[in-house]
Amino acid sequence: MLVRTEVLPPGPSGLPRVRVHTPVGSAMAVWRGGLDNAVGWHHIEWTVAADLHWGCNTRPAALAEPGVREEAGQVVLRGRLQLTEDGTAVLELGDSQVLFDVGSPPPPDSAWVEIRVEADKLELHPYQL
């Protein structure tokens, strides 16, 4: 996904943070690239250090469209969730995909969901095409 980033002060964990502006919204995230080039346009891969737990951090979405936002100190990722045969799930987030491990009980397949995670558990990994 092509995004624009701006550097923020480190969070309570001391990890480097950025505000990421995507085609479907913006939020805070941990930056996993070099800080000297963190500002600007980047192709990124998302990683989330949290499992999906249906009814806890994962719920049905009210809107059937992708989105990224901050709410109540958390980042909310909204997209269509596809379960895989190996027990993981892929969230379709605009033109990007985010891989998750799935806790019990599993969410429904092919559902529009909202996933809430702490900003320090959402990481951006820049890459070059």
Secondary structure, DSSP 8 states (H G I E B T S, - for coil): -EEEEEEE---TT---EEEEEETTEEEEEEE-S-GGG-SEEEEEEEEESS-B-BTTTEEE-SSSS-EEEEETTEEEEEEEEEE-TTSEEEEEETTEEEEEEB-SS---TTEEEEEEEEGGGEEEEEE--
